[in-house]
Amino acid sequence: MPWEEENARRHVARTEELLSGLDTLPDNVASRRALECVEALVDLYGECLGRVMEHAASDEGGEALARRLAEDELVGHLLLVHDLHPDPADVRVRRAVEQIRPQLRSLGGDAELVETTDEAVRIRVQGGGRGCGSSPDVLEQTVRDAVGGAAPDAGRIDIETVQAAEPETLIPVDALFRSGTLTGRGAG
């Protein structure tokens, strides 16, 4: 029975915690052996996954199957680990930016992919500062998290922050006053 997404995320976090603790074990020989065992297992599973992707690609409709597999968050990340993801990094970056734009807009900002190269991704983030949780730092971190998650192989993430222009006032303040009083009040 497949895991629910939250259960999968918890398991990934626990696995990362266990793996990062291997090098802190007091017995260096056991620590190295455990790490070698994990690496061998990851390599083996990667080879198996590669063969699954090859078999899928050779069948009619294989491209659609590869796409569905890559769109699954857990499987997609596994494909990335083994350099088997069907989409290149620039496609995944572009998709990630488009997917978070509604969230950024709700925070008073926006993002635009400027350039992708082998070394870096350059993204322009605009806005911030209007309302709770809409600082430029929050917008930048939202972009970094989305792009880093979708394309960890994309290289450096360079973010150019542009402050949003102050919105023009619909009615100039001085138009509300006539002879020192508000229009429509106290003139009588």
Secondary structure as UniProt FT lines:
FT   HELIX           5..21
FT   HELIX           22..24
FT   HELIX           28..58
FT   TURN            60..61
FT   HELIX           62..71
FT   HELIX           73..81
FT   TURN            82..83
FT   HELIX           89..106
FT   TURN            107..108
FT   STRAND          109..116
FT   STRAND          120..127
FT   TURN            132..133
FT   HELIX           136..150
FT   TURN            152..153
FT   STRAND          156..162
FT   HELIX           173..176
FT   STRAND          177..178
FT   TURN            179..180
FT   STRAND          181..182
FT   TURN            183..184
//
